[in-house]
Amino acid sequence: MPQPVAATWSDGGMETQGTYDVVIVGGGVSGLSAALVLGRARRNVVIIDAGTPRNAPADAAYGFITRDGTAPERLVALAREDLEPYGVDFVDGSAGNAREVPEGWSVTTADGVSVQGRHLVLATGLRDVLPDIPGAREAWGRGLLQCPYCHGWEVRDQPLGVLGSSSTSLHQALLVRQWSEDVTFFPHMLEPLSDDDARSLRTRGVRVVEGRVQGLALEPAEDDAPRTLRGVQLDDGTLVPCTAVFCEPGADAALPLIDDLGCEMRDDGCVVTDEVGRTTVDGVWAVGNAADPAAQLVPAAGDAYRVAVAVNALLVDADCKACLDAEDVVSEGV
């Protein structure tokens, strides 16, 4: 059975880390989960990781059974420890470009490190496109939140806001009411509420504050501590006190690497995949938030498990075919 062997050598000034069964781009939960399954299947795997997970701004990750409340960086460190028995290699850096080679795919980092893999798994996550208002970037992951299942418990029974940033914002306001009796919906730039929508909010006990949102008001900075949220500032100068504000950001999974590969993208900014994670490019897969902007930690890990099993199945088929072809060649030479 063909087994790629990791090696390091110099190739015209470019450091090359070897040839693998699978190259995984992205070292978050989904990429590490795929590597765990493939490593346990005795596949040679390398992970290219830039160290910039989507949940980095958050103090902790919630809803991951046995690891509820673990800091994102600690969660990644624990996952890397899990991989140690299986010989998974790591390349630190951002994947700059990719090209097809006879053996599969070659990926080169911005630092000039090149790796090749028979299959390529994109676990690159995505970039959240935040509302274009002052304070949004500073408050993201702390006072400005997306998922009430992830962070609602921590701000329960406090004055909360929901910013009208997408077509799903109304539902988000109704959902956030589950965690607090004090919820304010800011339609902001959305279309005027229909009578039915206004009634739904009213019967749920959600206040509606019309008017354009000027920005998020933050407490003054103290040393290096993160600035906390005071409330939502309206264009007319009104400040509506809120401990936290929820919103639905846009998603953008596009990267120069994905452009190089030619993967088809969806209207929501993520990579098109089939039911098992295959992209529109042969030998290239996408997992986690790169393929689903709503994937939380647990489903992202499960998604990666399924993709890893599918990749390994195709590698088994290819290895079997290679052995049969080699046997035929020997037979013909006898």
C-alpha positions as CSV (number, residue, x, y, z in Angstrom):
1,M,0.0,0.0,0.0
2,P,1.5,3.4,-0.9
3,Q,2.3,5.4,2.2
4,P,3.6,8.9,1.7
5,V,6.5,9.7,4.0
6,A,7.0,13.2,5.5
7,A,10.3,14.7,4.8
8,T,12.0,18.1,4.7
9,W,14.3,19.3,1.9
10,S,15.2,22.5,0.0
11,D,13.7,23.1,-3.4
12,G,15.1,26.2,-5.0
13,G,15.1,28.2,-1.8
14,M,11.6,27.0,-0.9
15,E,11.4,24.8,2.2
16,T,9.3,21.7,1.4
17,Q,7.7,19.7,4.3
18,G,6.9,16.6,2.3
19,T,4.1,14.7,0.7
20,Y,1.1,13.5,2.7
21,D,-2.2,11.6,2.3
22,V,-4.1,14.7,3.4
23,V,-3.3,18.4,3.8
24,I,-5.7,20.2,6.1
25,V,-5.7,24.0,6.0
26,G,-7.0,25.4,9.3
27,G,-6.2,24.3,12.8
28,G,-9.5,25.0,14.6
29,V,-11.9,22.5,16.0
30,S,-13.1,21.2,12.6
31,G,-9.5,20.8,11.1
32,L,-8.2,19.2,14.3
33,S,-11.2,16.8,14.4
34,A,-10.6,15.7,10.8
35,A,-6.9,15.2,11.6
36,L,-7.8,13.1,14.6
37,V,-9.9,10.7,12.6
38,L,-7.5,10.5,9.8
39,G,-4.5,10.1,12.1
40,R,-6.2,7.2,13.9
41,A,-6.8,5.7,10.4
42,R,-3.0,5.7,10.1
43,R,-3.0,8.3,7.4
44,N,-0.1,10.8,7.1
45,V,-1.6,14.2,7.8
46,V,-0.3,17.8,8.0
47,I,-2.2,20.8,9.3
48,I,-1.4,24.3,8.1
49,D,-2.6,26.7,10.8
50,A,-2.4,30.5,10.9
51,G,-3.5,30.6,14.5
52,T,-6.5,32.9,13.9
53,P,-9.7,31.0,14.9
54,R,-13.0,32.6,14.4
55,N,-13.9,32.5,18.1
56,A,-10.6,34.0,19.2
57,P,-12.3,37.3,20.5
58,A,-14.5,35.3,22.9
59,D,-13.4,34.7,26.5
60,A,-14.7,31.1,26.4
61,A,-16.4,28.5,24.2
62,Y,-19.6,27.1,25.5
63,G,-21.9,24.2,24.5
64,F,-19.0,21.7,23.8
65,I,-19.8,18.8,26.1
66,T,-16.9,18.1,28.6
67,R,-15.3,21.4,27.6
68,D,-18.1,23.9,28.4
69,G,-16.5,27.3,29.3
70,T,-13.0,26.5,28.0
71,A,-11.1,29.4,26.5
72,P,-10.7,29.0,22.7
73,E,-6.9,28.8,22.8
74,R,-7.1,26.2,25.5
75,L,-9.5,24.1,23.5
76,V,-7.1,24.1,20.6
77,A,-4.2,23.2,22.8
78,L,-6.1,20.2,24.3
79,A,-7.0,19.1,20.8
80,R,-3.4,19.3,19.6
81,E,-2.4,17.1,22.6
82,D,-5.0,14.5,21.5
83,L,-3.2,14.3,18.1
84,E,0.3,13.6,19.5
85,P,0.0,9.8,19.4
86,Y,-1.0,9.8,15.8
87,G,2.0,11.6,14.2
88,V,0.0,14.5,12.7
89,D,2.4,17.2,11.5
90,F,1.9,21.0,11.8
91,V,3.0,23.9,9.7
92,D,2.5,27.3,11.4
93,G,1.5,30.0,8.9
94,S,-1.2,31.1,6.5
95,A,-1.7,29.1,3.3
96,G,-0.9,31.5,0.5
97,N,-1.7,29.6,-2.7
98,A,-2.5,26.1,-4.1
99,R,-1.9,24.3,-7.3
100,E,-2.8,20.9,-8.7
101,V,0.1,18.5,-9.1
102,P,0.1,14.9,-10.3
103,E,-0.1,13.5,-6.8
104,G,-3.0,15.8,-5.8
105,W,-2.5,19.3,-4.5
106,S,0.4,21.4,-3.5
107,V,-0.1,24.2,-0.9
108,T,2.5,26.9,-0.2
109,T,2.4,29.2,2.9
110,A,3.1,32.9,2.9
111,D,6.5,32.0,4.4
112,G,7.4,29.7,1.5
113,V,6.8,26.3,3.1
114,S,5.3,23.9,0.6
115,V,3.4,20.7,1.3
116,Q,1.7,18.2,-1.0
117,G,-1.3,16.0,-0.3
118,R,-3.4,13.5,-2.2
119,H,-6.5,15.3,-0.8
120,L,-7.0,18.8,0.5
121,V,-9.4,19.7,3.4
122,L,-10.4,23.3,3.8
123,A,-11.1,24.0,7.5
124,T,-10.3,27.7,7.0
125,G,-13.4,29.0,8.8
126,L,-14.7,32.4,7.7
127,R,-14.5,36.1,8.4
128,D,-17.5,37.7,10.1
129,V,-18.8,40.8,8.3
130,L,-19.9,43.0,11.2
131,P,-22.5,45.8,11.0
132,D,-20.9,49.0,9.8
133,I,-21.3,50.9,13.0
134,P,-18.7,52.4,15.5
135,G,-17.9,50.1,18.3
136,A,-18.8,46.8,16.6
137,R,-15.3,45.5,16.0
138,E,-14.2,46.5,19.5
139,A,-17.2,44.8,21.2
140,W,-17.3,41.7,19.0
141,G,-17.2,38.4,20.9
142,R,-17.7,40.2,24.2
143,G,-20.5,42.8,24.2
144,L,-21.6,42.2,20.6
145,L,-22.6,38.6,20.2
146,Q,-24.1,36.3,17.6
147,C,-25.2,33.1,19.1
148,P,-27.5,33.1,22.2
149,Y,-27.0,29.3,22.6
150,C,-23.2,30.1,22.9
151,H,-23.4,33.2,25.1
152,G,-27.0,33.7,26.3
153,W,-26.5,32.1,29.6
154,E,-23.7,34.4,30.6
155,V,-25.9,37.5,30.0
156,R,-29.1,36.0,31.3
157,D,-31.6,38.3,33.1
158,Q,-29.7,41.4,31.9
159,P,-30.9,44.2,29.6
160,L,-30.2,42.8,26.1
161,G,-30.5,44.2,22.6
162,V,-30.8,42.7,19.1
163,L,-29.6,44.7,16.1
164,G,-31.6,44.4,12.9
165,S,-28.8,43.4,10.6
166,S,-30.3,40.6,8.4
167,S,-33.6,38.9,7.4
168,T,-33.2,36.6,10.4
169,S,-32.9,39.3,13.0
170,L,-36.6,39.3,13.9
171,H,-36.3,35.6,14.8
172,Q,-33.2,36.3,16.8
173,A,-35.0,38.9,18.9
174,L,-37.7,36.4,19.7
175,L,-35.1,33.8,20.6
176,V,-33.0,36.1,22.8
177,R,-36.1,36.7,24.9
178,Q,-35.6,33.2,26.2
179,W,-32.7,34.4,28.2
180,S,-34.0,37.7,29.5
181,E,-37.3,39.6,30.1
182,D,-35.6,42.8,29.2
183,V,-35.0,42.6,25.4
184,T,-35.0,45.5,22.9
185,F,-35.1,45.1,19.2
186,F,-33.5,47.8,17.0
187,P,-34.8,47.4,13.4
188,H,-32.0,49.9,12.4
189,M,-31.9,49.8,8.6
190,L,-34.4,46.9,8.0
191,E,-37.7,47.4,6.3
192,P,-40.6,48.6,8.5
193,L,-42.0,45.7,10.6
194,S,-45.2,44.1,9.3
195,D,-48.2,44.1,11.6
196,D,-47.7,40.4,12.3
197,D,-44.1,40.8,13.1
198,A,-44.8,43.7,15.4
199,R,-47.5,41.6,17.2
200,S,-45.1,38.7,17.6
201,L,-42.5,40.9,19.3
202,R,-45.1,42.6,21.5
203,T,-46.7,39.3,22.6
204,R,-43.2,37.9,23.4
205,G,-42.4,41.0,25.5
206,V,-39.8,42.4,23.2
207,R,-39.6,46.2,23.0
208,V,-39.0,47.8,19.6
209,V,-37.0,51.0,19.4
210,E,-37.2,52.6,15.9
211,G,-34.5,54.9,14.5
212,R,-31.1,54.4,13.0
213,V,-28.4,53.0,15.3
214,Q,-25.4,55.4,15.4
215,G,-23.1,53.0,17.2
216,L,-22.3,50.9,20.3
217,A,-21.4,52.9,23.4
218,L,-18.4,51.4,25.2
219,E,-17.1,52.0,28.7
220,P,-13.7,53.9,28.8
221,A,-10.7,51.7,28.5
222,E,-9.0,50.6,31.7
223,D,-5.4,49.4,31.3
224,D,-5.4,46.4,28.9
225,A,-8.9,45.2,30.0
226,P,-11.5,44.8,27.2
227,R,-14.0,47.6,27.0
228,T,-17.5,46.7,28.2
229,L,-20.7,47.7,26.5
230,R,-22.8,50.5,27.9
231,G,-25.6,50.4,25.4
232,V,-26.8,51.3,21.9
233,Q,-26.5,54.9,20.7
234,L,-29.2,56.2,18.3
235,D,-28.7,58.9,15.8
236,D,-30.9,61.3,17.8
237,G,-28.5,60.9,20.8
238,T,-30.6,58.5,22.8
239,L,-28.6,55.9,24.7
240,V,-30.5,52.6,25.3
241,P,-28.7,50.7,28.1
242,C,-27.7,47.1,27.1
243,T,-25.3,44.7,28.7
244,A,-25.0,42.8,25.4
245,V,-26.3,43.2,21.9
246,F,-26.9,40.2,19.5
247,C,-26.7,40.5,15.8
248,E,-26.4,38.3,12.7
249,P,-23.2,39.1,10.9
250,G,-22.5,38.4,7.3
251,A,-20.1,35.6,6.3
252,D,-17.1,35.6,4.0
253,A,-15.1,32.4,3.7
254,A,-13.3,33.5,0.5
255,L,-9.5,33.4,0.5
256,P,-6.9,33.7,-2.2
257,L,-6.2,30.0,-1.6
258,I,-9.9,29.1,-2.4
259,D,-9.7,31.4,-5.5
260,D,-6.7,29.5,-6.7
261,L,-8.5,26.2,-6.3
262,G,-11.6,27.5,-8.2
263,C,-14.1,26.2,-5.6
264,E,-17.7,27.4,-6.2
265,M,-19.0,29.7,-3.6
266,R,-22.6,30.1,-2.2
267,D,-24.5,33.3,-2.0
268,D,-24.0,33.3,1.8
269,G,-20.2,33.6,1.3
270,C,-19.3,30.0,2.0
271,V,-17.9,27.1,-0.1
272,V,-20.3,24.9,-2.0
273,T,-20.2,21.3,-0.8
274,D,-22.3,18.1,-1.3
275,E,-23.7,16.1,1.6
276,V,-20.4,14.6,2.6
277,G,-18.2,17.7,2.3
278,R,-16.9,17.5,-1.3
279,T,-16.4,20.8,-3.0
280,T,-16.9,21.4,-6.8
281,V,-13.1,20.7,-7.2
282,D,-12.0,17.0,-7.3
283,G,-10.0,16.1,-4.2
284,V,-10.8,19.2,-2.3
285,W,-13.2,19.2,0.7
286,A,-14.5,21.9,3.0
287,V,-15.6,21.5,6.7
288,G,-16.9,23.6,9.5
289,N,-17.6,27.3,9.0
290,A,-15.9,27.3,5.6
291,A,-18.9,25.4,4.4
292,D,-21.6,26.4,6.9
293,P,-21.6,29.8,8.6
294,A,-23.9,28.6,11.4
295,A,-21.9,25.5,12.4
296,Q,-21.1,25.7,16.1
297,L,-18.3,23.7,17.7
298,V,-20.1,20.4,18.1
299,P,-21.6,20.2,14.6
300,A,-18.3,21.4,13.1
301,A,-16.5,18.6,14.8
302,G,-19.1,16.1,13.7
303,D,-19.0,17.5,10.1
304,A,-15.2,17.0,10.1
305,Y,-15.5,13.4,11.4
306,R,-17.8,12.6,8.4
307,V,-15.5,14.2,5.9
308,A,-12.5,12.4,7.3
309,V,-14.3,9.0,6.9
310,A,-15.2,9.9,3.3
311,V,-11.6,11.0,2.5
312,N,-10.1,7.8,4.0
313,A,-12.6,5.7,2.0
314,L,-11.4,7.2,-1.2
315,L,-7.8,6.8,-0.2
316,V,-8.4,3.1,0.5
317,D,-10.0,2.7,-3.0
318,A,-7.0,4.4,-4.6
319,D,-4.5,2.4,-2.6
320,C,-6.2,-0.8,-3.5
321,K,-6.3,0.1,-7.2
322,A,-2.5,1.0,-7.1
323,C,-1.8,-2.4,-5.6
324,L,-3.8,-4.2,-8.2
325,D,-2.2,-2.2,-11.0
326,A,1.3,-3.1,-9.6
327,E,0.3,-6.8,-9.4
328,D,-0.8,-6.7,-13.0
329,V,2.5,-5.2,-14.1
330,V,4.4,-7.9,-12.3
331,S,2.2,-10.6,-13.8
332,E,2.7,-9.2,-17.3
333,G,6.4,-9.2,-16.8
334,V,6.6,-12.9,-15.8
